[in-house]
Amino acid sequence: MLEQAFNGLVGGAFYALLALGLAVIFGMLGVVNLAHGAFYMLGAFGAFIALDSFGLSFWAALVLVPPLLGVAGIVVERLFVRWLTPLDPLYNFLFTFGLALILQDLMKREYGANSQPYPRPSALSGTVDLGLFTYPAYQVFVLAVSVVVCGAVWAVLTRTRVGVIIRAATERPELTRALGIDVGRWVTPVFGFGVALAAFAGVLAAPMRAVNPLMGSDLIITVFAVVVIGGLGSVFGSVAAGFAVGIVSALGNYYVPSLSQTLVFVLMAAVLLWRPAGLFGREEASR
């Protein structure tokens, strides 16, 4: 059971990173970014292209790919998302959905629908003795890095003035505007930051999971469930729910495999019946 729970923590690491970016974007812009999974996929393909075309290692890709895709996210926000935000939320919903389909098909056209191989870094190819069981070193690295990144983001959001402004604008945008803070100036960098987090998770996933154009669409539905469980707009709730859903999914896959595809959504329904705003969401979300 402990080994399955650890599997869940590793899977939850990806949920947490993706949900963190989604929560920040939704909280500040009110945009349900359906292209988030596509940027996760582009992060994995970015690592593959960096190795295949330029000979760059995994470590170089981990440093270079997320900022580059973060800049791409900034361009998307400035050219398209910001003009649709004042309109009905359905417009951005449809735009990001269409953008995800375009990005997926572009990757299909270039690399086909088959998965592309990506080797694990040689320094993390072994196993780690965790006492009761041994575990692949790369998975331990993924879990540790995701915890550090989520902790670092949380420290910035809670310990710095810029972070407090961003967190306030994310979780209480109307009140933040009422206090005289220009929320609009933070929208573009926050959108780019959320996209960079998705790309970072994609680079981490490349040595573990199949690098293919549909890898983001297979994951993003579960990530949306994670955000809803944690609470729409809640940064802490999204991260906590990401790891919790990872554990629940892993244990469910092991003990009740017949419910493996629906267990997360059963959990989401139960949480919403108990707390319509999610575990840590603001009450306004329930309306």
C-alpha positions as CSV (number, residue, x, y, z in Angstrom):
1,M,0.0,0.0,0.0
2,L,2.8,2.4,0.8
3,E,4.4,1.7,-2.6
4,Q,1.1,2.5,-4.3
5,A,0.7,5.6,-2.3
6,F,4.2,6.7,-3.4
7,N,3.2,6.0,-7.0
8,G,0.3,8.3,-6.4
9,L,2.5,11.1,-5.1
10,V,4.6,10.9,-8.2
11,G,1.6,11.0,-10.4
12,G,0.2,13.8,-8.2
13,A,3.3,15.8,-8.8
14,F,2.2,16.4,-12.4
15,Y,-1.3,17.2,-11.3
16,A,-0.1,19.7,-8.8
17,L,2.2,21.5,-11.2
18,L,-0.5,21.7,-13.9
19,A,-3.3,22.6,-11.5
20,L,-1.1,25.3,-9.9
21,G,-0.8,27.1,-13.3
22,L,-4.5,26.6,-14.1
23,A,-5.6,28.0,-10.7
24,V,-3.5,31.1,-11.0
25,I,-4.7,31.8,-14.6
26,F,-8.4,31.1,-13.7
27,G,-8.2,33.1,-10.5
28,M,-6.8,36.3,-12.1
29,L,-8.4,36.1,-15.6
30,G,-11.4,34.0,-15.1
31,V,-10.3,32.0,-18.1
32,V,-10.7,28.2,-18.2
33,N,-7.5,27.5,-20.2
34,L,-8.3,24.4,-22.2
35,A,-4.9,24.8,-24.0
36,H,-3.1,24.1,-20.8
37,G,-2.7,20.4,-21.7
38,A,-1.4,21.4,-25.1
39,F,1.4,23.5,-23.5
40,Y,2.2,20.6,-21.3
41,M,2.5,18.5,-24.5
42,L,4.7,21.2,-26.1
43,G,7.0,21.1,-23.1
44,A,7.6,17.4,-23.6
45,F,8.1,17.9,-27.3
46,G,10.4,20.8,-26.6
47,A,12.7,18.5,-24.7
48,F,12.5,15.9,-27.5
49,I,13.3,18.5,-30.2
50,A,16.1,20.0,-28.1
51,L,17.7,16.6,-27.9
52,D,16.9,15.3,-31.4
53,S,17.7,18.5,-33.4
54,F,20.2,20.4,-31.2
55,G,21.8,17.7,-29.0
56,L,20.7,19.5,-25.8
57,S,20.5,17.3,-22.7
58,F,17.5,16.9,-20.4
59,W,19.0,19.4,-18.0
60,A,19.4,22.1,-20.6
61,A,15.8,21.4,-21.8
62,L,14.5,21.7,-18.2
63,V,16.1,25.2,-18.0
64,L,15.3,26.5,-21.5
65,V,12.0,25.1,-22.6
66,P,9.7,26.4,-19.8
67,P,10.8,30.1,-20.2
68,L,10.5,29.9,-24.0
69,L,6.9,28.5,-23.8
70,G,6.2,31.0,-21.1
71,V,7.0,33.8,-23.6
72,A,4.8,32.0,-26.1
73,G,2.0,32.1,-23.5
74,I,2.6,35.8,-23.0
75,V,2.2,36.4,-26.8
76,V,-1.0,34.4,-26.9
77,E,-2.4,36.4,-24.0
78,R,-1.5,39.8,-25.5
79,L,-2.7,38.9,-29.0
80,F,-5.9,37.0,-28.2
81,V,-6.9,36.3,-24.6
82,R,-6.9,39.9,-23.3
83,W,-9.3,41.0,-26.0
84,L,-11.7,38.2,-25.3
85,T,-11.6,38.5,-21.4
86,P,-14.2,41.4,-21.2
87,L,-16.6,39.3,-23.3
88,D,-18.6,36.2,-22.3
89,P,-16.3,33.6,-20.8
90,L,-17.5,31.2,-23.5
91,Y,-15.3,33.0,-26.1
92,N,-12.0,32.3,-24.3
93,F,-13.3,28.8,-23.5
94,L,-13.8,28.2,-27.2
95,F,-10.6,30.0,-28.2
96,T,-8.3,27.9,-25.9
97,F,-10.1,24.8,-27.0
98,G,-9.4,25.6,-30.6
99,L,-5.8,26.5,-29.8
100,A,-5.3,23.2,-28.2
101,L,-6.6,21.4,-31.3
102,I,-4.4,23.4,-33.6
103,L,-1.3,22.7,-31.5
104,Q,-2.0,19.0,-31.3
105,D,-2.6,18.8,-35.1
106,L,0.6,20.7,-35.8
107,M,2.6,18.2,-33.8
108,K,0.7,15.3,-35.5
109,R,1.6,16.7,-38.9
110,E,5.2,17.0,-38.0
111,Y,5.8,13.9,-35.9
112,G,2.8,11.7,-36.5
113,A,0.5,10.2,-33.9
114,N,3.1,7.7,-32.6
115,S,5.0,8.2,-29.4
116,Q,8.5,9.6,-29.6
117,P,11.2,8.0,-27.3
118,Y,13.0,10.2,-24.8
119,P,15.8,8.7,-22.7
120,R,16.1,9.2,-19.0
121,P,19.2,11.2,-17.9
122,S,22.0,8.8,-17.1
123,A,22.5,10.4,-13.6
124,L,18.9,9.3,-12.7
125,S,18.8,5.9,-14.3
126,G,19.2,3.8,-11.2
127,T,17.0,3.1,-8.2
128,V,16.8,4.6,-4.7
129,D,16.4,2.5,-1.5
130,L,13.5,4.0,0.4
131,G,13.7,1.5,3.3
132,L,10.6,-0.6,2.7
133,F,11.0,-0.7,-1.0
134,T,13.3,0.5,-3.8
135,Y,12.1,3.0,-6.3
136,P,13.3,4.4,-9.7
137,A,15.6,7.4,-9.1
138,Y,14.0,9.5,-11.8
139,Q,10.5,9.2,-10.2
140,V,12.0,10.2,-6.9
141,F,13.6,13.2,-8.6
142,V,10.3,14.2,-10.2
143,L,8.5,14.1,-6.8
144,A,11.3,16.1,-5.1
145,V,11.5,18.7,-7.8
146,S,7.7,19.2,-8.0
147,V,7.5,19.7,-4.2
148,V,10.4,22.2,-4.3
149,V,8.8,24.1,-7.2
150,C,5.4,24.2,-5.6
151,G,7.0,25.2,-2.2
152,A,9.0,27.9,-3.9
153,V,6.0,29.3,-5.7
154,W,4.0,29.2,-2.5
155,A,6.9,31.0,-0.6
156,V,7.0,33.7,-3.3
157,L,3.2,34.2,-3.2
158,T,3.1,34.4,0.6
159,R,6.5,36.0,1.6
160,T,7.0,38.8,-1.0
161,R,5.0,41.9,-1.7
162,V,4.7,41.0,-5.4
163,G,3.5,37.5,-4.4
164,V,0.9,38.8,-2.1
165,I,-0.4,41.1,-4.8
166,I,-0.6,38.2,-7.3
167,R,-2.3,35.9,-4.7
168,A,-4.8,38.6,-3.8
169,A,-5.5,39.3,-7.5
170,T,-5.9,35.6,-8.1
171,E,-8.1,34.7,-5.2
172,R,-10.0,38.1,-4.7
173,P,-9.6,40.1,-7.9
174,E,-12.6,42.4,-7.3
175,L,-11.5,43.3,-3.8
176,T,-7.9,43.8,-5.0
177,R,-9.1,46.3,-7.6
178,A,-11.2,48.0,-5.0
179,L,-8.0,48.6,-2.9
180,G,-6.5,50.5,-5.8
181,I,-4.2,47.8,-7.2
182,D,-4.0,47.6,-11.0
183,V,-4.7,43.9,-11.5
184,G,-4.4,44.3,-15.3
185,R,-0.7,44.8,-15.2
186,W,-0.2,41.4,-13.6
187,V,-2.4,39.5,-15.9
188,T,0.1,39.0,-18.8
189,P,3.1,37.7,-16.7
190,V,0.9,35.5,-14.6
191,F,-0.6,33.9,-17.8
192,G,2.9,33.3,-19.1
193,F,4.0,31.9,-15.7
194,G,1.1,29.4,-15.7
195,V,2.0,28.3,-19.2
196,A,5.7,27.9,-18.1
197,L,4.6,25.7,-15.2
198,A,2.7,23.4,-17.7
199,A,5.8,23.3,-19.9
200,F,8.0,22.5,-16.9
201,A,5.7,19.5,-16.1
202,G,5.9,18.4,-19.7
203,V,9.7,18.4,-19.7
204,L,9.6,16.3,-16.5
205,A,7.1,13.9,-18.1
206,A,9.2,13.3,-21.3
207,P,11.4,10.6,-19.8
208,M,8.5,9.0,-18.0
209,R,5.6,9.1,-20.3
210,A,5.0,8.7,-24.0
211,V,5.8,11.9,-25.9
212,N,2.9,12.2,-28.3
213,P,0.5,14.9,-29.5
214,L,-2.4,13.7,-27.4
215,M,-0.6,13.3,-24.0
216,G,-1.9,16.6,-22.8
217,S,-5.6,15.9,-23.8
218,D,-5.4,12.6,-21.9
219,L,-4.3,14.4,-18.7
220,I,-6.1,17.8,-18.8
221,I,-9.6,16.5,-17.9
222,T,-8.3,15.0,-14.7
223,V,-6.4,18.2,-13.9
224,F,-9.6,20.2,-14.3
225,A,-11.2,17.9,-11.8
226,V,-8.2,18.5,-9.4
227,V,-8.7,22.3,-9.7
228,V,-12.4,21.9,-9.0
229,I,-11.8,19.7,-6.0
230,G,-9.2,22.1,-4.6
231,G,-11.3,25.1,-5.2
232,L,-11.5,27.3,-8.2
233,G,-8.9,30.1,-7.9
234,S,-7.3,28.6,-4.8
235,V,-3.5,28.2,-5.2
236,F,-3.0,26.1,-2.1
237,G,-6.1,24.0,-2.8
238,S,-5.0,23.1,-6.3
239,V,-1.6,21.8,-5.1
240,A,-3.0,19.9,-2.2
241,A,-5.7,18.4,-4.3
242,G,-3.2,17.4,-7.0
243,F,-1.2,15.2,-4.6
244,A,-4.4,13.9,-2.9
245,V,-6.0,12.9,-6.3
246,G,-2.7,11.2,-7.3
247,I,-2.8,9.0,-4.2
248,V,-6.5,8.2,-4.6
249,S,-6.0,7.3,-8.3
250,A,-3.0,5.1,-7.6
251,L,-4.7,3.2,-4.7
252,G,-7.9,3.0,-6.8
253,N,-6.1,1.5,-9.8
254,Y,-4.6,-1.1,-7.5
255,Y,-7.5,-2.1,-5.3
256,V,-10.6,-1.3,-7.5
257,P,-9.3,-1.2,-11.1
258,S,-12.9,-1.4,-12.5
259,L,-13.4,2.2,-11.1
260,S,-10.0,3.5,-12.1
261,Q,-11.3,5.8,-14.9
262,T,-14.1,7.3,-12.8
263,L,-12.8,7.4,-9.2
264,V,-11.5,10.9,-9.5
265,F,-14.8,12.2,-10.8
266,V,-16.7,10.4,-8.1
267,L,-14.5,12.1,-5.6
268,M,-15.1,15.5,-7.3
269,A,-18.9,15.0,-7.2
270,A,-18.7,14.1,-3.5
271,V,-16.6,17.2,-2.7
272,L,-19.0,19.4,-4.6
273,L,-22.0,18.0,-2.8
274,W,-20.3,18.8,0.5
275,R,-18.6,22.1,-0.5
276,P,-19.8,23.6,-3.8
277,A,-16.8,25.9,-3.9
278,G,-14.3,23.1,-3.5
279,L,-12.2,22.3,-0.5
280,F,-10.4,25.6,-0.3
281,G,-12.3,27.7,-2.9
282,R,-13.9,31.0,-2.2
283,E,-17.7,30.9,-1.6
284,E,-18.3,33.2,-4.6
285,A,-17.2,30.3,-6.9
286,S,-20.3,28.3,-5.8
287,R,-22.5,31.0,-7.4
